[in-house]
Amino acid sequence: MGKTWLYQFFKIGGVPAGLRAKLAQEGIVLLDEGIGGTITYHNFRAPGRAYGWKKSWFSGAVALTNVRFVAFAYGRQVINVPWDDPRRAQLRVSCEASDRLLIAFDPAIFHTDWSGTVEVRLSTALAQQLHARLIE
């Protein structure tokens, strides 16, 4: 899987520098930066936001450590779930293709005043490895 042009030219889509050291301390198992992805919202409601359907593309990163799974879009965390968090079981994880990982969830598990469905798709060569680790 190639890196996004935003990452190649501007380094947009990497792990934020402040968090990189923390992830390294936790023991990085898998890491891929500069990957393309999308976030799709279905019947989404949050304070100040409401979408029947909305899809946004991003350049981002994904990391799996001994402590957590985290995904970034433009340097912002979109998923950050520790292994021992019971909410991890509520993430619906699948491989749509050998290089595309889908993580779907109800945002209310993270924010009580949000509702709907959020789907995060990550285009990464590590999709199958991430999928195997996330469904353990």
Order of alpha helices (4+ residues) and beta strands (2+ residues): alpha-alpha-beta-beta-beta-beta-beta-beta-beta-alpha
